[in-house]
């Protein structure tokens, strides 16, 4: 370990602190909106299938627009791009509230606005992630990305609870308005931040050439390519969360309440995992640490599939969340350090495809495998194949320590 960096030291830096707090408020607002959308769709349709389509409309923009979002993040001023995307997201949230208030809301409106909001996020996420290295010193990056994981998991824990309270207290339309207002903090913080960017040349390329440059950079960088391949394989083969209802009802016999606890355990573990990275500050040999925690994650998948004890399953689910958060934080740190500033948006857009796309496809894969092997068998097989993928990419990924040179 070297140069231990405490989280409050990073948050005390004016621009990053402003950005982080405003994004936390906005993330909680988004969680409130997600719960409200699910409730409203089911209230309108009483159809589990149509409720499931909400996830599809969230996933489609990831597949269609991700690389385009990265190109734009590298060709535009990222702060201005984020002000635009946050403003559009605010308008879409307000539109849902207005349609609900006037009694004109139909399920296709929700699907369409969900798709558009997902498309806006595709342009938003690469820009906000690529901007972080411009807000903190290089030695603070691991802690900054750990704080990002903490932000997301905190919103995941608190947001659904507040969403339920908001639905009961103020109703559907005002839940959407609360989300709309939450974007104002991000917009205001962006307006007063002082950001120094070091990009050059990206604007002189055509959009197609710009995309090709980003793809070539990732393909030619063995460490980044290894990290993305490993992450994709583990997410694809180990998409166990989609099978949680089966574990809760049929294998552990704990019902809906137990299901909620099982789904919350990884989020709590992720908070602890990101806290551990913050305690380490700026660890050496990040590549080797990534391989180690990812291998532990794959072994945890197998143990979770075999467990028939609710207590043991909770402990393992907590550990899976912790390992995942540590691995994600270190992966993002290595990738951002190794990527030149003028390419960060495009590289982050590819990361976004792998991080969000592979688990969605993985849920379909593990469901199909479960129809042949049963759910425990499918998760055990997924854990084994994920372990193999870690072994095959370990040598490339372990070279990540070169990024600290």
N, C-alpha and C positions, 0 to 999 in steps of 0.2 A: 504494500500500500504506500501511496505517496500523496503529499499535499492534500490531506483530508479536508474536505470542504463541507461545511454544515449547510443545511437547507436554508436557514435564516440568512446566511451570508449571501446566497443567491437571490432570495426574495427581497433582500434589502437593496439590491440594485434597482434603481428607480424604474427603468423601462421594463425589465423582466417582471418585477413585482406587479406593476400595473397590468401588464398583459395577462399574467397568471390569474390574478384575482378576478379580472373581468371575464376571462374564459371559464373560470369555475362557475361563476354566476350564470353565464350563458349555457354551460353544459347541464346545470341543474334544470334550467328552463327547458332545454331540449328533452330531458328525461320526463318532465311533467307533460310535455306535448306528446311524447311517445305513448305514455300510459293513456292519455286522453284520446288519442287516435284509436288505439286498440279498443278502448271501452266504447267509443262512438260507433265504430264499424260493427262491432258485435251487437250493439243496441239497435242499429238500423237493420242488420241482415239476419241476426241469430244464426249465422253460418260459420262454423269453424274454418271451412275452406276459404271463404271470402276474408276471414280474419287473417289466415295465413298468407293471402295475396299481398297484404301490406308489406311483409318481408321481401317478397319478390320485387315489388316496385321500389323498395329501398336498395335492392341489390343491383338492379339493371343499370343505373347510372355508373356504378363502379366499373362494370364491364365495358360500357360504351364510351365513357368520357375520361377515364382516369389519366391516360397519357396526354390528352389534350390539356387537362388541368395543369399538369406538370410543365408543359411547354409554356403556357401562359404565365405561370408563376415565375419563370425564368426570363420572360420577355417584358413583363410589366414591373413597375414599382410595386413591390409586394404589399406595402402598407396601403396604397390606393386600391389594389385589387381586393384586399381584405375588407376595406371599408365598403366597397361595392357588394361583395358577397354577403357580408353581415347585414347590409341594408336590404338586399333582396330577400334574405332569410326572414328578416323582421316583417317585411310586407306579406310574405307567404303565410306566416303564422297569423298575422292580423286578418288576412283574407279568410282563413278557416274560421276564426272567431266571428267575422262579419256574416259569412254564409250561414253559420249556425244561429246567430242572433236573429237573422231575418227569416229563418225557417226554410231556406232554399237549399240547404245542404243535402247532397246525395252522395252515395258511396263512391261514385266515379270521380266526384270532386276531390274526395280525400285521397284516392289513388293518384290522381293527376298531380295534386299539390305535393304529395309524398315523393313522387318521382322528381318533380322540379326541385324540391328541397334537397333531395339526394344529389341531383346534378350540381346544384350550387355548392354543396359540400365538397364535391370532387375538385372544384377550383379553389376552395377555401383551405382544405387540409394541407395540400403540398406547400402553399404559400406560408401558412402559419408555422409549420414545422421547419421549413427551410429558413425562416427568419430568426429562429432561436439562436443559432450560432453568431448572429450579428448583435445579440443582446447581452451575451455573457462571455467572459474570457474562456479560452479553450479548456483550461483545467477545471472549469465549472460545468462543462457540458454533461457529464454523467449525472451530476446532481440535478441539473435542469431537466433532463429527460426523465429522471426518476420522479421529479415533481409533476411532470406531465402525466405519467402513469397514475400518480396519486390523485391528480385532478380528475381524471376520467373515472377511476374506481370510486372516488368519493361521491361524484355525481350519480354513479350507478347505484350506490347504496342509499343516498339521501333522496334523490329525485323521484323514484317511484312512490316512496312514502308520502312526500309532499304532493305528488300528483294525485294520490288517493284523497288526501286532505282537501286539496283544491277542488276536486270534483264534487266532494260532499258539501263543501262550504260555499263555493261560488258558482259551480256548474261548469258545463263544457266550454261555453264560449269564453268565459273569463279565464279559464285555464290556458286557452290559446293566447289570450291577450297578455297574460303573465309571461309566457314564452316570448312574445313579441317585444315586450319591454326589456327583457333580459339581454337582448342584443345591443341595447343602447350603451351599456357599459363598455363593451368591446370597441364600439365605434368611437366613443369619447376617448378611451385610452389610446387608441391608434392615432387620433388627431394630435395628442400632446406628447407622444413618444418621440425620442431622438434616436434615429437608426442610421448606422453607417453600413452601407453595402459596398461590396468590392467586386461586383460583377463587371465583366467586359465582353464585348463581342457577341453576346447572345442575340441582341436585337438586329445584328447585321445578317443573320442567317434567315433563310426562309423557314416557315413553320415546319415543313416536312424535313428539311435538313436539321433543324433544331431537335426534332423528335429522334431522328436517326443518330445524331450525336449522343444524345442521352442513352439510347439503347446500346450503342457501341461502347460507351464508357463502362456501363454495367457489365456487358459481355466480356470485355477485356480485363476487368478487375476481378481477379480470382477470389479475393476475400469477400467482396460484396456479393458476387454471384453465388459463392458458396453459402453465405448467410441467407440469401433469398431462397435458394433451392431447399436448404435445410428447413427454413421456416415454413415454406409451402408444403413440403412433404409431411411435416409434423402436424400442421393444421388440417391437412387433407385427410390423413389416416387417423388422426386423433380427435376428431370432432365429437367428443363424448357428450357435450352439453345438450345436444339435440335429443339425446336418449334419456335425459334425466327423468322425465315422467315415468318411463318404464322402470327405472331403478327405484323410484320413490314408491310407486303403487304396487308393482308386481314382485320385485326382488327384495325390497327392504320393508314393505308394508307400512309406510309412514304417512301415506296420503298427501293431500294438498299442502298441509302445513309443513310436513317434512320436505316436500319438494321446494318450497320457498327457502327453507333453511339450507338445503343442499345447493341451491343456486346462489345463495348469498355467501356461502363459505369460500368459494374461489375469489370473490371480490374482496373479502376481508383479508385473505391470504395475499392478494395482490398489493393491498395497502402495506402489509408487513414487508413484502418483498421489495417494494420500491423504497420503503424506509431503510431496509438493510443496505441497498445501494447508496442511499444518501449517507449512511453511517460510514461506508467505505470511502466515500468521496470520489477519488479518481484511481481505481485499482489498476495494478499492472496486469499484463497478460490477459486482457479482456477476452481475446479469442478462446483461450483455454477455459476460462470461466463460463463462457457461453456454451461450449460443448458440454461441460460438466453438468450445468443446471438443466440443459435441454435433455441430456440423457436421463437425469433423475426424473424429469417430467414424463418421459416415455415409460419409464419403469413404474411411475405412479399411476399411469393409465391402466396398466395391467393389474396392479394391486386393487385399484378402484373397481375394475370389472369383476374381480374375484371375491370382493368383500360382500358378506351378507350381514355385517354388523353396522347399524346406523352410526354408531360412534366412530368406528374405524373409517367408514366412508366419509364422514365429516372431516376427520383429520386428514385423510388423503386429499379430499377436494380442496381443503384449505392449503395444503402443501402444493397442489397443482397450480393454484392461483399465485402462490409465492414464487415458485420456480418460473412460471410464465412471465411474471412481472420483472424479475431479475434479468431473464434472458432478453425480453423485449427492450428494456432500458439499455442494456449493454450493446445489443445489436444496433439500436438507433444511434448510440454514441459513436460506435466504430464507423458506421456508414456515413454519418454526418462529418466526422473528422476527415475521412478519406475522400470526401466529395468536394471538389472546388465549388465556391459559392455560386458561380454562374450556372452550375448544373444541379444544384440542390433541389429545385422544384421538380425537375424531370425525374430525378432519382427517387424522390419521395413519392411521386405519383405511382411509380412502379412498386414501391414498398406498399403503398395503399392497396393496390390490386392484390398483392400476395397476402397481406394481413387480413383484409376484409373479404376478398373473393374466395380464397381457398377454404375457409371454414364453412361458408355457405354451400359450396359444392361438396365439401366433405360431409356435411349433414345428409345430403342425398346419397352419397356413397355408402356411408355407414348404415343408413336405413336399408339400402338394398342388400348389403352384406348381412345385416341382421335377419332378413327374411330367409336366408339360407343357414346361417350359423347360430341364430339367436343373438340377442343384444350383448350378453357377456362375451360370447365368442367373437363378435364383430369388433368389440372394443379391445379385447386381448390381441386379436390379429392386427388391429390398427396400431397398438402399442409396439408390437414386434416389428412391424414394417417401419414405423417411425424411428425405432431404435436403429434399425439397419441404415436408414437414410442419414441419421446423425453420424454413424460410423463411416459412411462413404464420403461425407463432406467434412469430417473432422479436421483433416490435414489442411484443407484450404482455409477453413474458418479459424483455426488456431494461429494462422499467420496474422490475425487481426492485431496482434501486439505491434506489428510494424507501423500501424497507424499512429502510434504514440511517439514515434521517433521525431 
